[in-house]
Amino acid sequence: MASSSESKKPETMASSKKYEGCYELIPLNLTTLANMEERGFGSSQRMWKGTKFSIHDYTSPGYEWLLPGWLAEERIVTNGRLYRYYYDPAGLQYRAKYQVLDAWKKMGLSK
């Protein structure tokens, strides 16, 4: 018989609201978060020491333009500079809003 510690699954960021920000725990967002994690999101190698980040979706002020399942990440580095990254449901990263809008156009999606 397996002990209770052996039967527990390791917590992933998709299993709980692990990251700060304003996003809903809806199935589409959980899928995106899981795919982001598979691609290395949140790994210590990608984050500089002192970097603060948060996740946002279409329910966040300023991100209402996002489609459900698409997420935005805000990173604030130690010097105060803000970086924004966007992720599609497959976990692919886009570095600018115009790239997201272009991807939607190519996919035949729009809001």
C-alpha positions in Angstrom: 0.0 0.0 0.0 1.4 3.4 -1.0 1.9 6.0 1.8 -0.1 9.2 1.6 3.0 11.2 0.6 3.7 8.8 -2.3 0.1 9.1 -3.6 0.1 12.9 -3.7 0.8 14.4 -7.1 3.4 17.2 -7.1 1.7 20.6 -7.2 2.0 22.4 -10.5 1.2 26.0 -11.1 -2.0 24.9 -13.0 -3.3 23.0 -10.0 -3.7 26.2 -7.9 -3.5 29.9 -8.2 0.3 29.9 -7.6 1.2 33.1 -9.3 0.1 36.6 -8.4 -2.1 38.5 -10.7 -5.7 38.7 -11.9 -6.8 35.6 -13.8 -9.6 33.2 -13.4 -9.0 29.5 -12.8 -11.1 28.4 -15.9 -10.2 25.3 -17.9 -8.7 27.3 -20.8 -6.4 29.3 -18.5 -5.4 26.1 -16.6 -4.5 24.5 -19.9 -2.4 27.6 -20.9 -0.7 27.6 -17.6 0.2 23.9 -17.8 1.5 24.4 -21.3 3.6 27.4 -20.2 5.0 25.3 -17.4 5.9 22.5 -19.8 7.9 25.1 -21.9 9.9 26.2 -18.8 7.8 29.1 -17.6 8.7 30.0 -14.0 12.0 28.1 -14.0 14.7 29.8 -12.0 16.9 30.0 -15.0 14.4 32.4 -16.7 13.9 34.7 -13.8 16.5 37.2 -12.6 17.0 37.6 -8.9 14.5 40.2 -7.6 12.2 40.0 -10.5 8.5 40.2 -9.7 5.9 38.9 -12.0 2.2 38.4 -12.3 -0.2 36.7 -14.7 -3.3 38.4 -16.2 -6.2 37.3 -18.5 -9.1 39.0 -20.2 -10.7 39.8 -16.8 -7.7 42.0 -15.8 -7.9 45.8 -16.2 -6.0 46.7 -19.4 -6.1 43.1 -20.8 -9.8 43.0 -21.7 -8.7 42.6 -25.3 -7.2 39.1 -24.7 -9.2 36.1 -25.9 -10.2 33.4 -23.3 -7.2 31.1 -22.7 -4.6 33.7 -23.7 -2.6 35.1 -20.8 -0.3 38.0 -20.2 2.7 38.1 -18.0 4.1 41.2 -16.4 7.7 41.1 -15.2 9.2 44.0 -13.2 13.0 43.7 -12.9 15.0 45.3 -10.1 15.6 48.5 -12.0 11.8 49.0 -12.3 11.5 48.2 -16.0 8.3 46.4 -17.0 8.3 43.6 -19.5 5.1 42.1 -20.9 4.8 38.7 -22.5 1.7 37.0 -23.9 1.0 33.3 -24.2 -1.5 31.4 -26.3 -3.3 28.3 -25.1 -0.4 26.1 -26.4 2.0 28.0 -24.2 3.8 29.8 -27.1 5.2 33.2 -26.1 4.6 36.5 -27.9 6.6 39.6 -27.0 4.2 42.3 -28.2 0.5 42.9 -28.5 0.9 43.4 -32.3 2.3 39.9 -32.5 -0.7 38.5 -30.7 -3.1 40.3 -33.0 -1.1 39.1 -36.0 -1.3 35.5 -34.8 -5.1 35.9 -34.3 -5.4 37.2 -37.8 -3.4 34.2 -39.2 -5.6 31.8 -37.1 -8.8 33.5 -38.2 -9.5 34.6 -34.6 -10.8 37.9 -33.4 -12.5 39.4 -30.4 
